[in-house]
Amino acid sequence: MRFMGGPKNETHFLCGNQQLSPADSKINFACPSEKVLLNYNPVHCDLSGGLDHGIIDRMITLVANNTNESLSYVIMFDGKKIKRGTDIDLIGFESEPLVEKKLKFEAEKNAVDEVVQRAQSIIKCLESDCDVELETRNELNTGIHKCFHLYSNTLLELKQLKKSKELAVHKYKDKIKKDPKLAKAFEFAIDSCRTFLYQIDNCVSGLLSVQWELCKSGSYLNGAFDLFAKNKNEVVLTKQSNVKLFDESIDEQSEDLPTHTVKQRTDKWFDARSKMKVTGSSIYTAIGLDGLKRLHGHFDNVFSNVPNQPFSEQQENAMRHGTESEKHEIATLSSIVLPFLFPNLIYFEEGYYVENNVMVSPDGCLRDAASMTAVYAFEGKAPFGSIWCRQHYKVPERYMTQTIFEQKVLSAENGTLYLCWTPESTTVFRVPVNRSLHSKCMDIIDSIYMKSVPKRPTRIPKEIKSLRQEIKEHVEHCEFLGEFPSVKACEINRDYLAEPFSYHDLMRALMKGKQLMKEVYNLKRHFASQVVVYLLADLDRLWKPELPHAVPIMYCYRGPSMTMEIARNLLEHVVKACTNKGLHIAAVSSDGEFVQLMVKDKKGQPLTLHQLSKNVWNDVSKMKKQELINRLKALNKTHTF
């Protein structure tokens, strides 16, 4: 029907016979009706309907049924640009298959819908003056915690996305700074990134407001609504009944005062700290995890009174910010985190402990309200000064030794609660107990600092390599408890009127969260830039306009780049589909982009002499001069037996 293109395909007569003047007609031949065209099937194969991406099994079957065993075929593939709109879909061979993304998104939406339905059932009970069963409330509370964790993971993904876009803008600006002529070229890219960042910030602020309502609802269902923050901006610490701070009237100079009741950063605390060779915050440096140079600096300061290097202005600002933020960390912990996650725990301020000649000063301790036993040690951090995302979404390795020693001196049953506070949000982690890590650190401390005649180390302790690996593994075992909205501690004693709890507010928050999840899903989409089509053809190389020599047997959508591993997997997938139908694939053809598939095998070994020569040259060009000389000398070396 190729000759019917253009204006000739216009028709005014669908049926009937009559005489028409060729000079006045737009078409001068018989045009088959739509019904005739639909029924026309010369290859006797069902080709109706659309063709989904992936293997086109019907086309392979068609070729297999109309071939003989003596014929061989070639598979040709290439990528062609398409308009932006569809997602990257490499039929399951990408790092995160599109099908899995969609299934995960649907599962998350269903989880939110389930909680909404539970809230609706409770509202109906209350409207009909029926009592809500305790089991129903507990089920709703469990669902709220699931949604909270779900939104926390969404915030984590958003912050990672934001970090990548901020990094891109920073790189563009650096290039423009070096060459101002590039400003026009990068103008659109920078504006696109800024628009994207604006959308991310809107989603983050929206999700944090949803998290606030979830924490509020969870606190109400936990029976700890009186502990929850009355104001979204600030909290009066002295009015939090789950916070126990030191009594200001205690005489700090008393010799009988237990060390754990000595307020930190007082003269007595600084005096005790100056007498210690190792403290909780200096363990990482003292044992060599921060490098030999830093270990030497700590050793010289302890035994030779060599002053440490002065802190830079940025470091001093960071430490000042950390000290000022401690009260905000406690405010967020006591008014948001504890009522929602641990309603039966109380925060206690702590002084310092000395165990095995190591001084440890925890930021606090979380004790059971009934038995007063230590459940968690508490460690809070407030990052400062980063141009990108400051929030911690993993416990930094350098703080792991400190948290391990804190939980040990407090005999905390469940480990350490690590909190990272920023003015925008707060992340919380549970660091599990690890006696092995504590024991190994103590062994290194004893070998360096506790000997009768200490010797300055000349190298990093040999145990450090395995210790680093164990710390990395322990970081992965830390449990992410969620991302919470932050509040600040108020210095002035103010009274706030608490907003009453409403199940309707909870439902609205859940529906808003569901809508934001959809927006975040769209922000995380990776759009395809090309369609990769795989064609099957015989080896005759014959071609006529009305007789196509090749048929499409698979297609998929790719982004701007695609690894050779994925390209190889796709090719093997389509070849296997053809061989399973009895077709003999003699060759594969593509353009130069995929030449590595032709000259290297699956393990990266060369398949051609030219590629072997390139590999040898690449290896030799990286060798040092002396290594080359030794290799050349060894070529003609005579072996003696």
C-alpha positions as CSV (number, residue, x, y, z in Angstrom):
1,M,0.0,0.0,0.0
2,R,3.1,2.3,-0.2
3,F,1.8,3.9,-3.4
4,M,-1.3,5.1,-1.6
5,G,0.6,7.6,0.6
6,G,0.1,11.4,0.4
7,P,-3.1,13.0,-0.9
8,K,-4.0,9.9,-2.9
9,N,-5.4,8.1,0.1
10,E,-8.4,10.5,0.3
11,T,-11.7,8.7,-0.6
12,H,-15.3,9.7,-1.0
13,F,-16.6,6.4,-2.3
14,L,-16.4,3.3,0.0
15,C,-18.7,1.1,-2.1
16,G,-20.7,1.0,-5.4
17,N,-19.8,1.3,-9.1
18,Q,-19.9,4.5,-11.2
19,Q,-18.0,6.3,-13.9
20,L,-15.4,8.8,-12.7
21,S,-13.3,11.1,-14.8
22,P,-9.6,10.5,-14.3
23,A,-8.8,14.2,-14.8
24,D,-11.1,15.2,-12.0
25,S,-10.5,12.3,-9.5
26,K,-7.9,12.2,-6.8
27,I,-7.5,8.5,-7.0
28,N,-8.0,6.4,-10.2
29,F,-7.8,2.8,-8.9
30,A,-9.9,0.5,-6.6
31,C,-9.3,1.0,-2.9
32,P,-9.9,-2.0,-0.6
33,S,-12.2,-1.4,2.3
34,E,-11.1,-1.5,5.9
35,K,-12.9,-4.9,6.3
36,V,-10.9,-6.4,3.4
37,L,-7.6,-5.1,4.7
38,L,-8.3,-6.5,8.2
39,N,-9.1,-10.0,6.8
40,Y,-6.1,-10.0,4.5
41,N,-3.4,-12.3,6.0
42,P,-1.0,-13.7,3.4
43,V,1.4,-15.2,6.0
44,H,-1.4,-16.9,8.0
45,C,-0.2,-15.6,11.3
46,D,-2.0,-13.5,13.9
47,L,-0.4,-10.1,13.7
48,S,-3.3,-8.1,15.1
49,G,-2.9,-5.8,18.1
50,G,0.2,-3.9,19.4
51,L,3.6,-5.4,20.0
52,D,4.9,-5.0,23.6
53,H,8.5,-4.4,24.2
54,G,10.7,-7.5,24.6
55,I,10.8,-10.6,22.5
56,I,8.2,-10.6,19.7
57,D,7.5,-14.3,19.8
58,R,5.0,-14.2,16.9
59,M,7.5,-12.9,14.5
60,I,10.1,-15.6,15.4
61,T,7.5,-18.3,15.1
62,L,6.5,-16.9,11.7
63,V,10.0,-17.1,10.4
64,A,10.6,-20.6,12.0
65,N,7.4,-22.0,10.3
66,N,8.5,-20.7,6.9
67,T,12.1,-21.7,6.8
68,N,14.1,-24.9,6.1
69,E,16.9,-26.4,8.1
70,S,19.6,-25.4,5.6
71,L,19.1,-21.6,6.0
72,S,21.1,-19.5,8.5
73,Y,20.2,-16.1,9.8
74,V,21.8,-12.9,11.1
75,I,20.6,-10.7,14.0
76,M,21.1,-7.0,13.5
77,F,20.5,-4.4,16.2
78,D,20.8,-0.6,16.5
79,G,19.4,2.3,18.6
80,K,17.3,5.1,17.3
81,K,16.4,8.3,19.1
82,I,12.9,8.8,20.4
83,K,10.9,11.6,22.0
84,R,11.1,11.9,25.8
85,G,8.2,10.2,27.5
86,T,8.7,6.5,28.1
87,D,10.8,4.9,30.8
88,I,14.0,3.0,30.4
89,D,13.0,-0.6,30.1
90,L,15.7,-3.2,29.3
91,I,13.3,-6.1,29.9
92,G,14.7,-6.9,33.3
93,F,18.4,-6.6,32.6
94,E,18.9,-3.2,34.1
95,S,20.1,-2.7,37.7
96,E,16.5,-2.1,38.9
97,P,14.0,-3.5,36.4
98,L,11.0,-1.2,35.6
99,V,8.6,-4.0,36.4
100,E,10.0,-4.3,39.9
101,K,9.8,-0.5,40.4
102,K,6.1,-0.5,39.4
103,L,5.3,-3.5,41.6
104,K,7.1,-1.9,44.5
105,F,5.2,1.4,44.0
106,E,1.8,-0.4,43.8
107,A,2.7,-2.4,47.0
108,E,3.5,0.9,48.8
109,K,0.2,2.5,47.7
110,N,-1.7,-0.6,48.9
111,A,0.0,-0.4,52.3
112,V,-1.2,3.3,52.7
113,D,-4.7,2.4,51.5
114,E,-4.9,-0.3,54.1
115,V,-4.1,2.1,56.9
116,V,-6.7,4.6,55.5
117,Q,-9.3,1.9,55.6
118,R,-8.5,1.1,59.2
119,A,-8.8,4.8,60.1
120,Q,-12.1,5.0,58.3
121,S,-13.5,2.1,60.2
122,I,-12.5,3.7,63.5
123,I,-14.2,7.0,62.4
124,K,-17.4,5.1,61.6
125,C,-17.3,3.4,65.1
126,L,-16.8,6.7,66.8
127,E,-19.6,8.4,64.8
128,S,-22.0,5.6,65.8
129,D,-20.9,5.9,69.5
130,C,-19.3,2.4,69.4
131,D,-16.2,1.5,71.4
132,V,-13.0,1.0,69.4
133,E,-11.4,-2.3,70.3
134,L,-7.8,-2.3,71.6
135,E,-6.8,-4.7,68.8
136,T,-8.1,-2.3,66.2
137,R,-6.1,0.6,67.6
138,N,-3.0,-1.6,67.8
139,E,-3.4,-2.6,64.1
140,L,-3.8,1.0,63.1
141,N,-0.7,1.9,65.1
142,T,1.3,-0.8,63.4
143,G,0.1,0.4,60.0
144,I,1.1,4.0,60.9
145,H,4.6,2.8,61.8
146,K,4.8,1.0,58.5
147,C,3.8,4.1,56.6
148,F,6.2,6.2,58.6
149,H,9.1,3.9,57.6
150,L,7.9,3.9,54.0
151,Y,7.9,7.7,53.9
152,S,11.3,7.8,55.6
153,N,12.8,5.7,52.9
154,T,11.2,8.0,50.3
155,L,12.8,11.0,52.0
156,L,16.1,9.1,51.9
157,E,15.8,8.6,48.1
158,L,14.8,12.2,47.6
159,K,17.8,13.5,49.5
160,Q,20.1,11.3,47.5
161,L,18.5,12.6,44.3
162,K,18.9,16.2,45.6
163,K,22.6,15.6,46.4
164,S,23.2,14.4,42.8
165,K,21.5,17.5,41.3
166,E,23.3,19.9,43.6
167,L,26.6,18.2,42.7
168,A,25.7,18.6,39.0
169,V,25.0,22.4,39.4
170,H,28.2,22.8,41.4
171,K,30.2,21.1,38.5
172,Y,28.5,23.3,35.9
173,K,29.4,26.5,37.8
174,D,33.0,25.3,38.2
175,K,33.3,24.8,34.5
176,I,31.8,28.3,33.8
177,K,34.2,29.8,36.4
178,K,37.1,28.4,34.4
179,D,35.7,29.3,31.0
180,P,32.9,32.0,31.1
181,K,32.2,31.3,27.4
182,L,30.4,28.1,28.5
183,A,27.8,30.0,30.5
184,K,25.4,30.0,27.5
185,A,25.9,26.3,26.8
186,F,25.1,25.3,30.4
187,E,22.3,27.8,31.0
188,F,19.5,25.3,30.2
189,A,21.1,22.5,32.2
190,I,21.5,24.6,35.3
191,D,17.9,25.9,35.0
192,S,16.6,22.4,34.6
193,C,18.5,21.2,37.7
194,R,17.2,24.2,39.7
195,T,13.7,23.4,38.7
196,F,14.2,19.8,39.7
197,L,15.6,20.9,43.1
198,Y,12.6,23.1,43.6
199,Q,10.3,20.1,43.0
200,I,12.4,18.0,45.4
201,D,12.2,20.6,48.1
202,N,8.4,20.8,47.8
203,C,8.1,17.0,48.1
204,V,10.5,16.9,51.1
205,S,8.6,19.6,53.0
206,G,5.3,17.9,52.2
207,L,6.5,14.5,53.4
208,L,7.9,16.0,56.6
209,S,4.5,17.5,57.4
210,V,3.0,14.1,56.8
211,Q,5.6,12.6,59.1
212,W,4.6,15.1,61.8
213,E,0.9,13.9,61.7
214,L,2.0,10.3,61.7
215,C,4.2,10.8,64.8
216,K,1.4,12.7,66.4
217,S,-1.1,9.9,65.7
218,G,1.3,7.3,66.9
219,S,2.0,9.1,70.1
220,Y,-1.8,9.4,70.8
221,L,-2.3,5.6,70.2
222,N,0.7,4.9,72.4
223,G,-0.9,6.9,75.3
224,A,2.0,9.4,75.2
225,F,0.1,12.3,73.6
226,D,1.0,14.6,76.5
227,L,4.7,14.2,75.7
228,F,4.3,15.1,72.0
229,A,5.4,18.6,70.9
230,K,2.7,21.2,71.3
231,N,4.4,23.5,68.7
232,K,6.0,22.6,65.4
233,N,8.9,25.0,65.9
234,E,10.0,24.8,69.5
235,V,9.7,22.8,72.7
236,V,10.3,23.8,76.4
237,L,12.6,21.1,77.7
238,T,11.8,21.8,81.4
239,K,8.2,20.9,80.7
240,Q,9.0,17.5,79.1
241,S,8.3,14.9,81.8
242,N,10.5,12.3,80.0
243,V,13.6,14.4,80.3
244,K,15.8,14.3,83.4
245,L,18.5,16.9,83.4
246,F,21.1,17.6,86.2
247,D,20.0,19.7,89.1
248,E,21.8,23.1,88.9
249,S,22.0,23.3,92.7
250,I,24.4,20.3,93.0
251,D,27.9,21.3,94.2
252,E,30.1,20.3,91.3
253,Q,33.3,20.7,93.3
254,S,32.3,18.1,95.8
255,E,34.8,15.2,95.9
256,D,32.1,12.7,96.7
257,L,30.2,13.5,93.5
258,P,29.9,10.4,91.3
259,T,31.5,10.9,87.9
260,H,28.3,10.1,86.0
261,T,26.6,13.1,87.7
262,V,29.4,15.6,86.8
263,K,28.0,17.9,84.2
264,Q,29.9,17.9,80.9
265,R,32.1,20.9,79.9
266,T,32.5,22.0,83.5
267,D,35.9,22.6,85.1
268,K,35.8,19.3,86.9
269,W,34.9,17.4,83.6
270,F,37.7,19.2,81.7
271,D,40.2,18.4,84.5
272,A,39.3,14.7,84.5
273,R,39.5,14.6,80.7
274,S,43.0,16.2,80.6
275,K,44.3,13.3,82.7
276,M,43.1,10.6,80.4
277,K,45.2,9.1,77.6
278,V,42.2,8.0,75.6
279,T,38.6,9.3,75.6
280,G,35.5,8.0,73.8
281,S,35.6,10.7,71.1
282,S,39.4,10.2,70.5
283,I,39.4,6.4,70.2
284,Y,39.1,6.4,66.4
285,T,42.2,8.6,66.1
286,A,44.1,7.1,69.0
287,I,44.2,3.5,67.7
288,G,45.2,4.5,64.1
289,L,41.8,4.2,62.3
290,D,42.4,7.9,61.1
291,G,45.9,7.2,59.8
292,L,49.4,7.0,61.3
293,K,50.0,10.8,61.2
294,R,46.9,11.5,63.4
295,L,47.9,8.6,65.7
296,H,51.4,10.2,66.2
297,G,49.7,13.5,66.9
298,H,47.6,12.0,69.6
299,F,50.4,10.0,71.1
300,D,52.8,13.0,71.2
301,N,50.1,15.1,72.9
302,V,49.5,12.5,75.6
303,F,53.1,11.6,76.5
304,S,55.1,14.6,75.4
305,N,52.6,17.4,75.8
306,V,53.0,18.4,72.2
307,P,50.0,20.6,71.4
308,N,47.6,19.4,68.8
309,Q,47.3,21.3,65.5
310,P,45.0,24.3,66.0
311,F,41.5,23.9,64.6
312,S,40.6,25.7,61.4
313,E,37.9,28.3,61.5
314,Q,35.5,25.9,59.8
315,Q,36.2,23.2,62.4
316,E,35.7,25.6,65.2
317,N,32.4,26.7,63.7
318,A,31.3,23.1,63.3
319,M,32.2,22.3,67.0
320,R,30.4,25.4,68.2
321,H,27.3,24.4,66.1
322,G,27.4,20.9,67.6
323,T,27.5,22.2,71.2
324,E,24.7,24.6,70.6
325,S,22.6,21.9,68.9
326,E,22.7,19.5,71.8
327,K,19.6,20.9,73.4
328,H,17.8,20.8,70.1
329,E,18.7,17.1,69.7
330,I,17.2,16.4,73.2
331,A,14.1,18.4,72.4
332,T,13.5,16.5,69.2
333,L,14.3,13.2,70.9
334,S,11.9,13.7,73.8
335,S,9.0,15.4,72.1
336,I,8.9,13.6,68.7
337,V,11.0,10.3,68.7
338,L,10.3,8.9,72.2
339,P,6.5,9.4,72.2
340,F,6.2,7.7,68.8
341,L,8.8,4.9,69.1
342,F,9.6,4.5,72.8
343,P,6.8,5.9,75.0
344,N,8.1,4.1,78.1
345,L,11.7,5.4,78.0
346,I,13.0,8.5,79.7
347,Y,16.1,10.5,78.7
348,F,18.7,11.0,81.5
349,E,21.6,13.4,81.2
350,E,25.0,11.8,81.8
351,G,28.4,12.9,83.0
352,Y,31.4,10.6,82.4
353,Y,32.6,7.1,83.1
354,V,36.1,5.8,83.4
355,E,36.5,2.1,82.5
356,N,39.9,0.4,81.8
357,N,41.5,3.9,81.9
358,V,39.3,5.1,79.1
359,M,37.0,8.1,79.7
360,V,33.6,8.0,78.0
361,S,31.1,10.8,78.1
362,P,27.7,9.7,76.6
363,D,25.3,12.4,75.4
364,G,22.7,10.7,77.5
365,C,21.0,7.5,78.5
366,L,17.5,6.2,77.8
367,R,16.1,4.3,80.7
368,D,13.0,2.3,81.3
369,A,10.4,4.4,83.2
370,A,9.5,1.5,85.5
371,S,12.8,-0.3,86.2
372,M,15.2,2.5,85.5
373,T,17.6,0.1,83.7
374,A,19.6,1.5,80.8
375,V,18.0,0.5,77.5
376,Y,19.9,2.7,75.1
377,A,23.0,4.9,75.2
378,F,22.3,8.1,73.4
379,E,24.7,9.9,70.9
380,G,23.6,12.9,69.0
381,K,25.4,14.7,66.1
382,A,24.6,17.9,64.2
383,P,26.5,18.1,60.9
384,F,27.5,21.6,59.7
385,G,29.1,23.3,56.7
386,S,28.4,20.9,53.9
387,I,27.4,22.4,50.6
388,W,25.3,19.3,49.8
389,C,23.0,17.1,51.9
390,R,24.1,17.3,55.5
391,Q,21.8,14.6,56.9
392,H,23.3,11.2,57.9
393,Y,21.5,8.2,56.3
394,K,24.1,5.9,57.7
395,V,26.0,6.0,60.9
396,P,29.5,7.4,60.0
397,E,32.3,4.9,60.6
398,R,34.3,7.3,62.6
399,Y,31.6,7.5,65.3
400,M,31.1,3.7,65.6
401,T,33.9,3.2,68.2
402,Q,32.5,6.0,70.3
403,T,28.9,4.5,70.3
404,I,30.2,1.0,71.1
405,F,32.1,2.3,74.2
406,E,29.1,4.3,75.3
407,Q,26.8,1.4,75.3
408,K,29.4,-0.7,77.1
409,V,30.0,1.7,80.1
410,L,26.2,2.2,80.5
411,S,25.5,-1.6,80.2
412,A,22.8,-0.6,77.7
413,E,20.7,-3.7,76.8
414,N,19.8,-2.7,73.2
415,G,22.9,-0.7,72.1
416,T,23.0,3.0,71.2
417,L,20.4,5.3,69.8
418,Y,22.3,7.5,67.3
419,L,20.5,10.7,66.3
420,C,21.5,13.2,63.5
421,W,19.9,16.6,63.9
422,T,19.5,19.3,61.3
423,P,17.1,22.2,61.4
424,E,15.0,20.6,58.7
425,S,14.8,16.9,59.9
426,T,16.3,14.3,62.2
427,T,17.4,10.8,61.4
428,V,17.6,8.1,64.1
429,F,19.5,4.7,64.0
430,R,19.8,1.8,66.4
431,V,23.5,0.7,66.8
432,P,23.4,-2.9,68.1
433,V,25.7,-4.2,70.8
434,N,29.1,-5.4,69.6
435,R,31.3,-6.8,72.4
436,S,33.9,-8.1,69.9
437,L,34.5,-4.6,68.4
438,H,34.9,-3.2,71.9
439,S,37.4,-5.9,72.9
440,K,39.5,-5.5,69.8
441,C,39.7,-1.7,70.3
442,M,40.7,-2.2,73.9
443,D,43.5,-4.6,72.9
444,I,45.0,-2.0,70.6
445,I,44.6,0.8,73.3
446,D,46.4,-1.4,75.8
447,S,49.2,-2.2,73.4
448,I,49.9,1.4,72.7
449,Y,49.0,3.5,75.7
450,M,48.8,1.3,78.8
451,K,52.4,-0.2,78.8
452,S,54.8,0.7,81.6
453,V,57.2,2.1,79.0
454,P,55.0,3.3,76.1
455,K,56.7,3.3,72.7
456,R,55.7,5.6,69.8
457,P,54.3,3.4,67.0
458,T,56.2,3.4,63.7
459,R,53.4,1.9,61.8
460,I,49.6,1.3,61.9
461,P,48.8,-1.7,64.1
462,K,48.3,-4.8,62.0
463,E,44.8,-5.4,63.5
464,I,43.5,-2.1,62.0
465,K,42.8,-3.6,58.6
466,S,40.4,-6.3,59.9
467,L,39.0,-3.8,62.4
468,R,38.1,-1.4,59.6
469,Q,36.3,-4.2,57.8
470,E,34.4,-5.2,61.0
471,I,33.3,-1.5,61.5
472,K,32.0,-1.3,57.9
473,E,30.0,-4.5,58.5
474,H,28.6,-3.2,61.8
475,V,27.5,0.0,60.1
476,E,25.4,-2.1,57.7
477,H,23.8,-3.8,60.6
478,C,22.6,-0.6,62.2
479,E,18.9,-0.2,61.9
480,F,17.4,2.9,60.3
481,L,14.4,3.9,62.5
482,G,13.2,6.8,60.4
483,E,13.4,10.5,59.5
484,F,11.5,12.8,61.8
485,P,10.6,16.5,61.6
486,S,13.0,18.5,63.8
487,V,12.1,21.0,66.6
488,K,14.2,23.4,68.6
489,A,14.6,23.8,72.4
490,C,13.1,27.0,73.7
491,E,15.0,28.9,76.3
492,I,11.9,30.9,77.5
493,N,9.3,29.1,79.6
494,R,6.2,29.3,77.4
495,D,2.8,27.7,77.4
496,Y,1.4,26.2,74.2
497,L,-2.1,24.9,73.7
498,A,-1.9,21.4,72.2
499,E,-3.8,20.7,69.1
500,P,-6.4,17.9,69.7
501,F,-5.9,14.6,67.9
502,S,-8.2,13.8,65.0
503,Y,-8.5,10.7,62.9
504,H,-9.6,12.9,60.0
505,D,-6.3,14.7,60.2
506,L,-4.5,11.4,60.0
507,M,-6.5,10.4,56.9
508,R,-5.8,13.7,55.2
509,A,-2.1,13.2,56.0
510,L,-2.1,9.7,54.6
511,M,-3.8,10.8,51.4
512,K,-1.4,13.6,51.0
513,G,1.5,11.2,51.5
514,K,0.1,8.9,48.8
515,Q,-0.1,11.8,46.4
516,L,3.5,12.9,47.2
517,M,4.6,9.3,46.7
518,K,3.3,9.5,43.1
519,E,5.2,12.8,42.6
520,V,8.4,11.3,43.9
521,Y,7.9,8.3,41.7
522,N,7.7,10.6,38.7
523,L,10.8,12.5,39.9
524,K,12.8,9.3,40.1
525,R,11.8,8.1,36.6
526,H,14.6,7.6,34.2
527,F,13.4,8.5,30.7
528,A,14.5,6.6,27.6
529,S,16.4,8.4,24.9
530,Q,16.6,5.5,22.3
531,V,14.7,2.5,21.2
532,V,16.9,-0.5,20.5
533,V,15.5,-2.8,17.7
534,Y,16.7,-6.3,16.9
535,L,16.0,-7.5,13.4
536,L,16.3,-11.1,12.0
537,A,17.4,-11.5,8.4
538,D,18.6,-14.3,6.1
539,L,22.1,-14.2,4.6
540,D,21.0,-13.8,0.9
541,R,21.3,-10.0,1.2
542,L,18.5,-9.6,-1.3
543,W,16.2,-6.6,-1.0
544,K,13.2,-5.2,-2.9
545,P,10.9,-2.4,-1.8
546,E,7.9,-4.6,-1.8
547,L,9.7,-7.6,-0.2
548,P,11.3,-6.7,3.2
549,H,14.3,-8.8,3.9
550,A,14.2,-8.6,7.7
551,V,11.6,-8.8,10.5
552,P,11.7,-7.2,14.0
553,I,12.0,-9.9,16.8
554,M,12.7,-7.7,19.9
555,Y,12.9,-4.1,21.0
556,C,13.6,-2.3,24.3
557,Y,14.2,1.2,25.6
558,R,17.6,2.5,26.8
559,G,19.0,5.7,28.2
560,P,21.9,7.8,27.0
561,S,24.3,5.0,27.9
562,M,24.2,1.3,28.3
563,T,26.9,-1.0,29.6
564,M,28.4,-3.8,27.5
565,E,27.3,-6.3,30.1
566,I,23.6,-5.4,29.6
567,A,24.0,-5.2,25.8
568,R,25.6,-8.7,25.9
569,N,22.8,-10.1,28.1
570,L,20.1,-8.6,25.8
571,L,21.9,-10.1,22.7
572,E,22.2,-13.6,24.4
573,H,18.5,-13.4,25.3
574,V,17.3,-12.8,21.8
575,V,19.7,-15.4,20.3
576,K,18.4,-18.0,22.8
577,A,14.8,-17.2,21.8
578,C,15.7,-17.8,18.1
579,T,17.6,-21.0,18.7
580,N,14.8,-22.4,20.9
581,K,12.6,-22.1,17.8
582,G,15.1,-24.1,15.7
583,L,16.7,-21.1,13.9
584,H,20.4,-21.1,13.2
585,I,22.0,-17.8,14.0
586,A,25.3,-17.6,12.1
587,A,26.2,-14.0,12.8
588,V,25.4,-10.8,14.7
589,S,25.7,-7.3,13.3
590,S,25.7,-3.8,14.9
591,D,27.4,-0.4,14.6
592,G,30.6,0.6,16.3
593,E,29.0,1.4,19.7
594,F,28.8,-2.3,20.5
595,V,32.1,-3.4,18.9
596,Q,33.3,-4.7,22.3
597,L,30.8,-7.4,22.0
598,M,32.5,-8.7,18.9
599,V,36.1,-8.5,20.1
600,K,35.8,-9.6,23.7
601,D,34.2,-12.6,25.3
602,K,32.0,-12.6,28.4
603,K,35.0,-12.6,30.7
604,G,36.7,-9.7,28.9
605,Q,39.3,-11.9,27.1
606,P,40.2,-10.8,23.5
607,L,38.7,-12.7,20.6
608,T,40.9,-11.0,17.9
609,L,44.6,-10.4,17.4
610,H,44.0,-6.7,17.2
611,Q,42.2,-6.6,20.6
612,L,45.0,-8.8,22.1
613,S,47.6,-6.3,20.9
614,K,45.6,-3.5,22.5
615,N,45.3,-5.3,25.8
616,V,49.1,-6.0,25.8
617,W,49.8,-2.4,25.1
618,N,47.5,-1.1,27.8
619,D,49.1,-3.4,30.3
620,V,52.7,-2.5,29.3
621,S,52.0,1.2,29.2
622,K,51.1,1.2,32.9
623,M,54.3,-0.5,34.0
624,K,57.1,1.4,35.6
625,K,60.5,1.7,34.0
626,Q,62.3,-0.7,36.4
627,E,59.5,-3.2,36.0
628,L,59.9,-3.0,32.2
629,I,63.6,-3.5,32.4
630,N,63.3,-6.5,34.7
631,R,60.7,-8.0,32.3
632,L,63.0,-7.5,29.3
633,K,66.0,-9.0,31.1
634,A,64.0,-12.0,32.1
635,L,63.1,-12.8,28.4
636,N,66.6,-14.1,27.5
637,K,67.5,-15.4,30.9
638,T,69.2,-18.9,30.7
639,H,67.8,-21.3,33.2
640,T,70.3,-23.4,35.1
641,F,69.4,-26.8,36.5
